[in-house]
Every structure is written in C-alpha cells, then in structure tokens.
Amino acid sequence: MARQGMAMALLVVVLAAGCWASADAAAQLSKLPVNLQVTASPSSGEVLHGGEDEITVTWSLNATAGTDAEYKKLKLRLCYAPVSQKEREWRKTHDDLKKDKTCQFKVSEQAYASTGNVTYRVALDIPTATYYVRAYALDASGTQVAYGQTAPNYTFNVVSITGVTTSIKVAAGVFSAFSTASLAFFFFIEKRKKNN
C-alpha cells in the first residue's frame, strides 16, 4: 500500500514538472526580438486570388540584430491582419504563441539562412481576408527565438474561391423556375378540381 502511494506521488511530481517545463518553453511574442526584416511581393492593399496568384517573401537579418548562431530553421506564416480579426475569436492574436490563432497558414519552413526568399502560390483553401507575412527563427528544439513581419504598415487581401461556378448558378435558376412553374400548375389543377 505504501509502495503504491509512493509510486503515485512520484508520478504526480513527474507530471507536474513536465507541465511546468512545457509551460516555460512556450514562447511569447512580446518577448521575442524583432531580428528579421520581412518583405512580400504584392503591393500593400493589393488583391490576390486563391490558386492563381503568388507571393514572393524576402527576409534578412536586421543589421542591429547581432548574432544568429542559435537560429536553425525559418518558418514563414500567412497571418490575419487586425481588421480581419474583429469579431472573429478563432483568428485572435494571443501573446503565448502556442495559443495564438493569428498565423494559421504555412508558407514555408526551411533551414535558416540570414537572407533569402521563397515564392508561395496562394492556396485555394485560404479564406477571404486581409493578411500579412510573419517569419519566425527557430532554435534546435523548434522554439521560436526571433521574428519579423510585414505588418502593421503592409497588408494585402486574398479573395478565396467561392465554389459557386456559372453552371451551379444556371442549375439553381432552372430548378427555381421549374419549382415555381410546378407550384402554379398544381395550384391551378387543384382549384379547377374544386370548382368542378
């Protein structure tokens, strides 16, 4: 019995230590240095179409950043601009990057280089919204240690595919006209039967 109690206490201590360590490992955006300079190819306010248009993202290490020896990977994300977050809790910015819902769309993840660029075709499943690009520098453990972004002065719009094609619109029109004509026809038949 005492042995089980000891084992249970040890298990609780190990789990608590694991939870505490993982909570400390979570990066906070407000504490990350802005060591990356990020630009993107569309002009500010430009409208891009999902599945058609491309974005060229260019990054470099800020001159005042110092050393980048701990940077092992670079992660580029497409992020909702503040105007597209209003009244949408599922897009809200959170300082704890594990809880942040701003940057949901992967542009690229690759080995870190102090300068570089990547071309990204806007995916078909990207929702219609206003976006900016954010780059994270990751250390060997995969934790964000620095970032850079095109916001707040530079944003662009994406218009997604609605899925409503011309043929669907025509079919909806034909069926609507048929249903209205059927209703009128059967109403007339019923009225005629009633009068006879």
N, C-alpha and C positions, 0 to 999 in steps of 0.2 A: 504494500500500500504506500509506504513512504517512498519507495522507488518510483512508483507511478506519479506521485506528487512532485518529486524532483524532476522527472522527465518532462512533466507538463510545465513546470516553472521554467526549465531551460528552453523549452520550445517557445514559450511566450516571450522570453528575453531575446531569443534569436530573431523572432518575427518583428518585435518592436525595434530592434537595432536595424533590421533590414528596411523597415518602413521609414525610419528616421534618416537612414543613409540615402534612400532614394528620394526623399523629400528635399534633402540638402543638394542633391545632384541636379535638380531641376533648375534650369537657367531662367533668369528673369530678364526681360527685355530692357528694363530701366537700368540694369547693372552692366549690360554688355557695352563695350566700347564701340563706337561707330568708326571702325577702321577700314571699311571698304567703301569705295566710291563706285556707284552703280548708275548706269545709263541704259536706256532702251531705245530702240529704233523708231517706233511710231512717235509722231509729234504729240505734244500734250493736247488732250481733248479729241484726238483722232478716233474714229470708229473703226473697229476691226470686226471681221466676221468669222465665226467659228468654222473650222475646217478649211478655210480659204487663206486667211492672212497669216503672216509670220511676224515674229518679234525677234529682233537681234538684241541680246542683252550683253553689255560690255561691263567688265569690272576691273578694278585695280586697287592696290593697297594705297591708302592715304599716305601722303608724304610725311605727315606728323604721327603716323601710327606706331613707328618704332619697328620692332622685330615681329616676324610672323612665323617663327620657328615652330610654334605649337600647332599651327593650322595644318591639318591633314586632308580635309575634304572641304568642298564648297557645295552648298545646297542652295539652289535658286528656286524661289516660290513666287507664284502669282497671288497677290493679296487684295482683298476687298478694300477699296478706299472708304474713308469715313462716311461719305454720302450714301454709299451702298450698304452701310451697316445700320442705318437708322431704322428703328422698329423691327429689326431682324436679329433676335438673340442668338441665332445659330451662326452669325457672322461676327460676333462681338470680339473686340480686342481684349486680351487678358495679359497682364504682366507676366504671369507664370506661363512659359512657352509650352508646357505640356497641356495647359488648358486653353491656350489661345486658339481662336477659330477664325482669325483673320486670313491666314495664309494657308488655304486648303489645297491649292493646286500646284503640283510639282512641275517645274520647268526643266530642271536638270539636277543631277547630283554626280559629282565627279571629283577626281583628285584635285587638291588645291594647287593653284598656280597664282602668283602675285598679280598677274594680269591675264586677261583672256576674254573670249566672247563665245556665245553659243546662240544658235538660231533655233527658235521654237515655233512650230506651227500651232496656232490656237486650236485646242481640241474641240470636238463637236459638243462635248458634254459640259463645257464651261457656261455657267448661267449668264444671262444678260445682266451686266453691272458695270461699275467703274472700278478699275484696278490700278495697281502699281506693282513694281517688282521689288522683292527683298532678297538679299543674299546673306546667307549665314556661313561663317567659317566654323568648322567643327574640329575638335581635337581628336586624338586617337581613340577615345572612348565614345565618340559620337555626340558629345555635348557641345552646344553652341557656345562659342567663346568670343565672337565678334560678329558684327553685321553691318550692312549698309542697305540703303533703299532709295528708290526714285521719288518717293513721297516726301513731303506733302505737296510740293510745288508741281510735281509732274505725275499726271494720271492719264489714263486712256480708257475708252469704252469698248466693251465687247458685246456684240449682238449675237446671241446664240441661234441655232437652227430651231425654228418653232415646230417643225414636224408637220405643219399644215401645208400640203402641196396644192397646186391648182386642181389636180384630179380629185382630191378629197373635197375641195370646195364645190366642184361641179357635182360630185355624187351627193353631197349634202343638199344642194339646191334641187336636184332632180327628185330625191326622196321626199323633201319637204313639199314640193309641188304635188307629187303623187299622193301624199297623205292628205293634203288639203282637198284635192280633187276627189279622193275616195270618200272623205267625210261628207263633202257636199253631195256626192252621188247617193250615198246610203241614206242621208238625211232626206233627200228628195224622194227616194223609193219608200221609205217608212211613212212619210207624210202622204204619199199617194195611196198607200195601202190603208191608211187610217181613214182617208176620205171616201174610199170605196166601200 
